[in-house]
Amino acid sequence: MFGLLRVAAGINILALVGVCVFLLWNGSPAISWEFLTEPPRRMMTAGGVWPCIVGTFLLAFGAMLIAFPLGVASAVYLHEYGGKGRYTRYLRLGISNLAGVPSVVFGLFGLAFFGMGVSLLAGVLTLAVLTLPVIINTTEEALRQVPDAWREASLALGATRSQTIARVVLPAAVPGMLTGAILGLARAAGETAAIMFTAAVF
C-alpha cells in the first residue's frame, strides 16, 4: 500500500511539473518588463498586467488583515469557551455551510450588504467574509492538536485561562494557524466572481 501511495504521489508530482514546464515554455516569450509594468490597453487585448498584480495584492492582503484576527478569535471562542452546547453546534453548522457557498453568492452578498458599490473596500470586505470559514476551521483544528496536559499544567501553575490561551495554546497552534492563513490567502487571490460584483471587472 505504501508503494501504491508513492506511485500515486509521483504521478501527481510529474503532472504538476509537466504543467509548470508547459506554461514556462510557451509563456516565457511573452513576459517582458513592459508586460509586467504597463496597464492593459484596447479592452485587455494589449498592454500589461500591472494593475492586476497590484489589485490582487491589495485585495488578498487587505482581506487577510480583516479575516485572520476575526477567524482566530472565532476559533478560540468555539474551542476554548464554546463547549459542546446547542449554540456552538449551530455556529459550527453555519460555518460549514458558509464554506460551501459559491463565490458568486458572496459577490452578490457583498454588493447588497456593504452598500459601497464597486470599490476596493467592498472587495476586501467581501473576500474577508469568503475566507473566514477556511481560517476558522483550520485554526480550530490546530487548537485541537494542542495537548490538554499543557493547558492543565499552565492552570496548575497559577495562570488564568486567558493567559493560558495567549501564552501556551496559541503559540503552539501557530503552524496550523499559518496554514489556514495561507489557504485563505490562496482562495482570496484566486476568486474572480466575488470581485466582479464588488471591486472591478478589469
C-alpha positions as CSV (number, residue, x, y, z in Angstrom):
1,M,0.0,0.0,0.0
2,F,2.8,2.4,0.8
3,G,4.3,1.6,-2.6
4,L,1.0,2.4,-4.3
5,L,0.7,5.7,-2.4
6,R,4.2,6.6,-3.5
7,V,3.4,5.8,-7.1
8,A,0.2,8.0,-6.9
9,A,2.2,10.8,-5.3
10,G,4.8,10.5,-8.0
11,I,2.2,10.7,-10.8
12,N,0.7,13.9,-9.2
13,I,4.1,15.5,-8.9
14,L,5.0,14.6,-12.5
15,A,1.7,16.1,-13.7
16,L,2.4,19.3,-11.7
17,V,5.9,19.6,-13.1
18,G,4.6,19.0,-16.6
19,V,2.0,21.8,-16.3
20,C,4.7,24.2,-15.0
21,V,7.2,23.3,-17.7
22,F,4.5,23.7,-20.4
23,L,3.5,27.1,-19.1
24,L,7.0,28.4,-18.8
25,W,8.0,27.0,-22.2
26,N,5.0,28.6,-24.0
27,G,4.6,31.7,-21.8
28,S,8.2,32.9,-21.3
29,P,8.5,34.6,-24.7
30,A,5.6,36.9,-23.8
31,I,6.9,38.0,-20.5
32,S,8.8,41.3,-20.6
33,W,9.3,44.3,-18.3
34,E,6.7,46.2,-20.3
35,F,4.2,43.4,-19.8
36,L,4.7,43.4,-16.1
37,T,4.7,47.2,-15.6
38,E,2.2,48.6,-18.1
39,P,-1.6,48.8,-17.8
40,P,-3.8,46.9,-20.2
41,R,-5.0,48.6,-23.4
42,R,-7.6,48.0,-26.1
43,M,-10.0,46.2,-23.7
44,M,-7.2,44.0,-22.3
45,T,-6.1,42.7,-25.7
46,A,-2.8,44.5,-25.4
47,G,-0.5,46.1,-22.8
48,G,0.5,44.7,-19.5
49,V,-0.9,43.3,-16.2
50,W,0.5,45.8,-13.6
51,P,-3.0,46.9,-12.3
52,C,-4.0,43.2,-12.0
53,I,-0.9,42.5,-9.9
54,V,-1.5,45.5,-7.6
55,G,-5.2,44.8,-7.3
56,T,-4.7,41.2,-6.4
57,F,-2.1,42.1,-3.7
58,L,-4.3,44.8,-2.2
59,L,-7.5,42.7,-2.2
60,A,-5.9,39.5,-0.9
61,F,-3.8,41.0,1.8
62,G,-6.5,43.5,2.8
63,A,-8.9,40.6,3.2
64,M,-6.4,38.7,5.3
65,L,-5.8,41.7,7.6
66,I,-9.5,41.6,8.5
67,A,-10.3,37.8,8.3
68,F,-7.3,36.4,10.1
69,P,-7.8,38.0,13.5
70,L,-11.5,37.5,13.3
71,G,-11.1,33.9,12.3
72,V,-8.6,33.2,15.1
73,A,-10.8,34.8,17.7
74,S,-13.8,32.9,16.5
75,A,-11.9,29.6,16.6
76,V,-10.6,30.3,20.1
77,Y,-14.1,31.0,21.3
78,L,-15.6,27.9,19.7
79,H,-12.9,25.6,21.0
80,E,-11.8,27.1,24.3
81,Y,-15.0,28.7,25.6
82,G,-17.9,27.5,23.5
83,G,-18.1,23.9,24.8
84,K,-20.4,21.4,23.2
85,G,-23.8,23.2,23.7
86,R,-26.5,23.6,21.1
87,Y,-25.5,27.2,20.3
88,T,-21.9,26.1,19.5
89,R,-23.2,23.3,17.3
90,Y,-25.4,25.8,15.3
91,L,-22.4,28.1,14.9
92,R,-20.2,25.2,13.6
93,L,-23.0,24.2,11.2
94,G,-23.3,27.8,9.9
95,I,-19.5,28.0,9.4
96,S,-19.5,24.7,7.5
97,N,-22.4,25.9,5.3
98,L,-20.6,29.1,4.6
99,A,-17.5,27.2,3.4
100,G,-19.6,25.5,0.7
101,V,-21.3,28.7,-0.6
102,P,-20.2,29.6,-4.2
103,S,-18.1,32.7,-4.5
104,V,-20.7,34.4,-6.8
105,V,-23.2,34.3,-4.0
106,F,-20.6,36.1,-1.7
107,G,-20.2,38.7,-4.5
108,L,-23.9,39.4,-4.6
109,F,-24.0,39.5,-0.8
110,G,-21.1,42.0,-0.7
111,L,-22.7,44.2,-3.3
112,A,-26.0,44.3,-1.5
113,F,-24.9,44.2,2.2
114,F,-22.0,46.6,2.3
115,G,-23.7,49.1,0.0
116,M,-20.4,50.7,-1.2
117,G,-20.9,50.0,-4.9
118,V,-17.8,48.9,-6.8
119,S,-14.8,49.8,-4.6
120,L,-11.6,48.4,-3.2
121,L,-13.0,48.3,0.4
122,A,-16.1,46.4,-0.7
123,G,-14.0,43.8,-2.4
124,V,-11.7,43.5,0.6
125,L,-14.7,43.0,3.0
126,T,-16.3,40.5,0.7
127,L,-13.2,38.4,0.4
128,A,-12.7,38.6,4.1
129,V,-16.2,37.1,4.7
130,L,-15.4,34.5,2.0
131,T,-12.2,33.4,3.6
132,L,-13.4,33.4,7.2
133,P,-14.7,29.7,7.2
134,V,-11.4,28.4,6.0
135,I,-9.4,30.2,8.7
136,I,-11.9,29.3,11.4
137,N,-11.9,25.6,10.6
138,T,-8.1,25.3,10.2
139,T,-7.4,27.3,13.4
140,E,-9.9,25.3,15.4
141,E,-8.2,22.1,14.2
142,A,-4.8,23.4,15.2
143,L,-6.2,24.2,18.6
144,R,-7.4,20.6,19.0
145,Q,-3.9,19.4,18.3
146,V,-2.5,21.2,21.4
147,P,-2.4,18.6,24.3
148,D,-4.8,19.2,27.1
149,A,-2.0,18.5,29.5
150,W,-0.3,21.7,28.5
151,R,-3.5,23.7,29.5
152,E,-3.8,21.8,32.8
153,A,-0.1,22.4,33.6
154,S,-0.4,26.1,32.9
155,L,-3.6,26.4,35.0
156,A,-1.9,24.4,37.8
157,L,1.0,26.9,37.9
158,G,-1.5,29.7,38.6
159,A,-2.1,31.2,35.1
160,T,-5.6,32.3,34.2
161,R,-7.5,30.8,31.4
162,S,-6.8,33.8,29.1
163,Q,-3.1,33.7,30.0
164,T,-3.0,30.0,29.2
165,I,-4.6,30.6,25.8
166,A,-2.4,33.6,24.9
167,R,0.9,32.2,26.2
168,V,0.6,28.4,25.8
169,V,-2.2,27.4,23.4
170,L,-1.9,30.0,20.6
171,P,1.9,29.8,20.3
172,A,1.7,26.0,20.0
173,A,-1.1,26.3,17.3
174,V,0.8,28.9,15.2
175,P,1.8,26.4,12.4
176,G,-1.8,25.3,11.9
177,M,-3.0,28.9,12.0
178,L,-0.5,29.9,9.4
179,T,-1.7,27.0,7.2
180,G,-5.2,28.4,7.5
181,A,-3.9,31.9,6.6
182,I,-2.1,30.6,3.5
183,L,-5.2,28.6,2.4
184,G,-7.4,31.7,2.9
185,L,-4.9,33.9,1.1
186,A,-4.8,31.5,-1.9
187,R,-8.6,31.5,-2.1
188,A,-8.9,35.2,-1.8
189,A,-6.2,35.7,-4.5
190,G,-7.9,33.2,-6.8
191,E,-11.5,34.3,-6.6
192,T,-12.9,36.3,-9.5
193,A,-16.7,36.0,-9.3
194,A,-16.9,37.9,-6.0
195,I,-14.6,40.6,-7.2
196,M,-16.6,41.2,-10.5
197,F,-19.5,42.4,-8.4
198,T,-17.7,44.4,-5.7
199,A,-14.3,45.6,-6.8
200,A,-13.6,45.7,-10.5
201,V,-14.1,43.8,-13.8
202,F,-10.7,44.8,-15.1
